[in-house]
Amino acid sequence: MRTVRIGAGAGFSGDRIEPAIELAEKGDLDFLVFECLAERTIALAQQARLRDPAAGFDPLLVARMRAVLPACRARGVRIVTNMGAANPIAAADAVRSVARELGLQGLRVAAISGDDILREVQAGDYRLDETDQPVSGLGSRLISANAYLGAAPIAEALSHGAEIVITGRAADPALFLGPLVHAFGWSMTDWTRLGRGTIVGHLLECAGQITGGYFADPGYKDVPDLARLGFPIGEVDEDGNVTVTKVSDTGGAVTPATVKEQLLYEIHDPARYLQPDVIADFSGVQIAETGPDSVRVTGGGGAARTGFLKVSVGYIDSYVGEGQISYAGPGAMERGRLAVEIVAERLKIMGVACHETRGELIGVDSILGARLSASSSTPREVRVRFVGRTDSLAEAERIGNEVESLYLNGPAGGGGAAKSTREIVGIVSTLVPETQVRPSIHIKEA
């Protein structure tokens, strides 16, 4: 039976580049997929594009392509990625420039647009899933609305001879399903195979998670050589069953346990995993070890898609001001707690309007909270962190200023103060009929 080998070159925007080079050079791949787009990432990318119409794609796109393109071109490995973010067409232009720089003439790059439906959402009568409030209620705070595209436009772009396919917002598993639909000629109503292909995508989309990265827990789940973690390869057959493995002599591990953890990652109902292409059913999946770093995943299925697409809606939520300062030596924890009390009282005195505040001692109670941390021995050094959320940048700045003022205004011995402010982009979602979204494919040649 014919098989297709797909490698996962990245699981998030800032992921390592070296494992992707290993896959391109040694993975014997047909496709290399870079999944680099989180919900919040695309809203931030939209902001970048508003500032500069030539921006808005992944900041590591050029570096990644420069690193892997020579090996991929030489070996016939085709690339699929969502690093187009808010500007797939500009991303394709950037990749074309890299190809020309590397002397890779004739390289065909496809950009898939159409996921940006901000105007349609603003004009329509849509409601937010989380609050049931109208999207229009966000008013001028609304900055992005991107629909999750499916596998069909990716498969179509590949059928046009694209060696690199760049999308904006697409469902993560669709990045892997698209190449399978193209390679095997699956029908977009073959729910069983589409469901299994979605399972393949879900297993591979987080890259190093399934090869033991996120799985590792020393003493409980030991994983070898994590500093040289290899990224996964899926060898997929025509029925959508997959063997998960990795390049030999790389760090990490592929075991039934790593595969099971990834299979359940971010899944609510395993029998109804809603995707743009299919409702995938994970409930009948079988997992078996077939050798060192080799796990076979079979079964699973799917049902007809819902006819709706999820839309990730980004908006300006608030501003956060933060300050930190350290105390050391005898009484460090007591001085740290006093510092928190002083800052909280100062904000009240000055009338700084905060939706919420949080004062904590990092390494003492910042994760588990004061009650669960009470039994710990008294530390000899602490890092105070005070943070507050406001409606304006000016109010947020006052929070860090108050922490910094502890230098001379007590308690004693504070040092290493730092302060920052940032705009907070919130993410909510809505649903739109799939007929409202019209993907377009743009082919560019180096």
N, C-alpha and C positions, 0 to 999 in steps of 0.2 A: 504494500500500500504506500502511496506517495506521502511524503511528509514535508513540512515547511518548518524551518528553524527561525525563531524570532528571539532576539536578545533585547533586554531592557537596559538601556544606556543611562537612565537617570530616573529617580523617583520623586524628585522635587527640584525647584529652581536652582538651589545652591548646591546640588549634589556633586560628588567627585567626578572628575573627567577621566582619570586613568582607567577605571574599570571598563568604560565604554571603548577606550582604545584597545584594551585586551580583547573585548568582544569582537571588534571590527577586524582585528588582525588574526585572532586565533579561534573565534567561535564558529567558523564555518557557517555563517548566517546567510539567510535570504533577506531578512529585514532587521533593522535596528531601530528601536522605538525610544524616544526621549519624552517622558511624561513629566512636565515641569510647571504645571499651571494649577495652583490652588484657587479656592473661591475668592479669597481676599487679594491674591496676586493680580487677578485681571482687573479688579477695581483700581488698584494702584497703578497698573499699566495704563488704564484709561486716563487717569490724572496726568501721567507722564505724556501721553499723546496730546492732551489738551494744551500742555505747555510747549510741546514741540511736535508738529504733525509728522515728522520723520521718525519719531520715537514710539514707544509703547510696546515693543517686543522684548523678549527675554534678554537681560543684560549679558548673559553668558552664551547667547546663540553663536556669535562669531567665533568665540574661543572654542566652543564644542565642535563646530563645523570645521574649523581649521585643523583641529586635532584628529578628526576621524575621516574626513572626506578622502584623503589620498588612499587609505586602506580600503574604504568602502567602494570607491570607484574601481580600484584595481581588482577587487574580488566580486564585483557585481552585487554588493549589498545595498539595498534601498532603505531610505530613512523616512520615518514618519515621526512628527513631533507636533506638540501644541505650543511650541515656543513662540509662535506668532502672537500669542496673547491678544492685546488690543489692536494690533496692526500687522496682520499676516502678510499683506502685500509689501509693506516696507521690510519685513523680515525676509521675504523671498528676494527682494532686491539686494539685501545685505549678504545673503548666502551666494547669490550670483556673483557679487563682487569678490567674495572669498574664493569661489571656484576659478574666476579669471586670474586672481592673484596666484593661485596654485597651478595654473596652466591646465585646468580641467575643462577643455573646450567642449561645447555641446551639451554640458550638463543641464538637464531639464528639471526645473524647480516649479512645483505647483503650490499656489497659495489658495486656501479655502476661506472665503469670507461669507458673511450672511448671518453669523451668530449674534452680531451687535444689533439688537432690536430696541434700543433706547427710545427712539421716536415712537415706535409702535406701542410700546408699553405706556409711554406718557400720554398717548392719545386714546388709548383703550380703557375699558372698564375692568381693570384687573385688581385682584385683592391679594394681599400678602398671606402666604400660608401660615406664617408664625402667629400673626395677630388678627387676621381677617379684616384688617383695615385696608382702605383703598391705597394702591400704589401712589396715586396722585397726592395723597396726604403728605408724602415726603417732600413735595414742592421743590424748591431750589437745592435742597440737600441731595437730591438724586443725581448720581454721577455715572452710573453704568447699569446696563441690563443686557446680559448675554445668555442666549439660549444654548443648551447643551446639544450640539449636533451629534449625529450618529455615524455609523460606519460607511453608509452609502457614498457620500461625496469623496471619502478617502479612497474607496475601491475604484470609483470612477476616475479619479485623478491618476491612480496607478495604471488604469487601463489606457490612459492617454500617453503613457510612457514616462511619467514623472519618476525621476530617481530620488527626489526628495519631495515630501508632502508636508506642508506647514499649515496647521490650523490655528484658529483662535480657541474659543471655548468649545470643547468637545467632551463627551463623556469619556472618562479615562479608559475604560475597557474598549471603547470604540477604536482607539488608536491601534489596538492589536487585532480587533475583529475586522477592521477594514482590509488589512493585508490578507487575512484568511479568506474573506469573501472574494477578493480579487483572485487569489492564487487557486482556489478550489472551485470558483464559479458557483458558490452557494447562492440560492435564491433568497431574496430578502423577506420571504414568507416561510422559509424552512426553519420553523421555530426551534426545533431540537438542536440543529447545528448552530444556529445563532445563539441559543442559550449556552451551549458548550463553549463556543468561541468567546462569549462574554466571561465565562468562568476562567478561560485561559488569560484573558486580559486582566481580570481582577487578581489573579495569582501573580502576574508579572509586573503590574503597574507600579508597585512601590519599590522595585529594583532590590536593593540590598536587604529589605525586610525579610524576604523569603529565603535568602541565603544565610540567614542567621544573625543579621545585624540587630534589628529591633527585638529579636527573639532572645538574645544573649542575656544571661543573668548569672553571674559567677557563683559557683557552688550549687546551683539548681539546674541551670541549663547552660553548660559550658560550650563555647564555640571557639574553635581554634583560629589563631592568626587574624584577628579582626582588623588589624591595621592594613592588611592586604586583602580585604573582603572582595570576593568576586561577585559580579552581578549575574542574574539568572538568564538561562536560555530555556525556551519552551520548544520542544520538538512536537509539532502538532500533526495529527493524521487527518485524512479527509472526512472522518466522522466527528472531528472536534475533540478527540481525546488527546491528552498531552503528557509528555514526559518532561519533568522539570529537572534541569541539571545546571552546571556551570563549567567554565573553562577549568581544565585540570591545573593543578599546582597554584591555584589561587586560594586565598583564605576564605573562612566561613564554612558553611555546611548546608547541604540540602537533604533533609530528612522528612519522614512522615509528619513529625511534630512541627517543623518549621512551615511545612505546607498547610497543615491544618490551622495553625494560627493565622496565616495569611488568608486562608479561605474564609474565615469568620470575621476578619478585620472589617470594621465599619458596616457590618451587615445587620439589618434589623430583622427581616423575615427571610430566612434562607430559601423559602419556597417561592418568594415573590420579590425578586431583586429588580426593581423598575428601572429600565434603561430606554434610551430613545429607540432602539432597534427591536427590543424583545423584553418580555418579563422572564428573566432567567430563573431557573429552579435549581438550587444547589443541593436539594434534600436527598437526591439519589446518588451523589458522588461517592466513588470508591477510591481509596488512596492506598497504594502499595509500594514498598521499597523494592526497586529492581536492581540495585547495585550501589556502590559507593557514590554519594552525591547524585543519585538518580531515583526519582520518585514518579511513579505512573499515576495519573489522575484520569479516571474514566467515568462515564455516565453523566448524569445531570440532564437538563433539558430546558424547555422554555414554552411560553405561550405568547399569543398575539400581543403586540405592543398596545399601549393605552390610547395612542393617537394624540397625546399631549407631550409637550416638552417642558422640562424644568428650566426656569430662567433664574440665574443668579443676579440679584439686584444689589448694587453697591450704593451706599449713601454716607454722607458725612454725619457721623453719630455725635461726636463730642471732641474735646481736647483733653489731654492728660498731661499734668505737670508732675515731675518726680524729682526728689532729692535723696542723696545718700551720704552718709558720714560714718566713720569708724571710731570705735572706742576700744582700748586695750588695757590690760592690767587688772589689778584688784578692783572689784566693783564695776567692771565693764558692763555687765548686763543691767545693773541698776541705773547706771548713767544712760545707757541706751534707752531704757524704758522712760526715763525722765525726759529725754530728748523728744521722744514720740509725743508725750503729753504736752510739752511746750509748743511744738509745732501745731498740734491740733487746737490748742487754746489760742495761739496767735492768729490762726485763720479765722476763728470765730470773732476775735477782737477786730480784725480788719474787715470783716464782712465779706470774705471771699466765698462766693456762691459755688458750692461743690455738690454734685449729685451724689457722690459717695467718696469716702476717703479710706485709706488703709495705711496703718503704721505697723511696722513689723521689724523684728530682728532676724536678719538672714542667718541661717545656721542654727537658730534657736526655735523660732515658731512661725517662720514664713510659709512653710508648707503644711505642717500638721496642725498648726494653730496652738494657742496658748494652753488649752486643757490637756491635749495629748502630749505636749512637750514638757509638761510641768515636772515629770519625774527625771528629766535629764540632769546630769551634773552641771554645776555652774561653769559656764565657759569663761575663758580668760580674754577673749576678744569677740566683738560683735560688729556687725555692719547694719546700721539703721537704714531702713528704706521707708520713705513716706511718699505716698502717691495719692493724687486726687483727680477726679474727672469733672470738667467744667464745660460751659457753653462757649467759652472764648479762649483764644490763645493768650491774651493778656492776663486773664485770671489764672490760667494754668502756670504761667511764668512765675507768679507770686508764690506758688507752692515751693518750687525749687529754691527761690531766693530765701525763704524762711529757713529751710534746712541749712543752706550755706551760712546764714547769719549765726548759727549755733557755734561757729568757730570762736567768736569772742563773747557771745552772750550766754554761754553755758548750756549744758554742764561742762566740766573740765575735761581737757584731754582729747577733744575731737580732732579728727584729721582725715585727709583724703576725701574731702567733700566733692560731690559731683552733682550736676543738675541737668535736666533735659525737659523738653516739651515735645509733644507730637500730636498730630491730628489722627483721630481714630476713625477708620473706615469700617462701618458696619455692613454686614452681609445678611440679607433676607432673601426670600425666594417667592416666586409665583409660577403659575402654570399657564401656558398658551397652547392653542391648538397647533399641531405640527404644520398645518397648512399656512400658518402665519409666518413661517420661517422658510426662506428660500436661499439655500446655499449657492454660491457661485465659485467656479474654479478658474484661476488665472494661471496660465503657463508662461514661465519665463525661461529663457535659454542663455547659458553663459557663452 
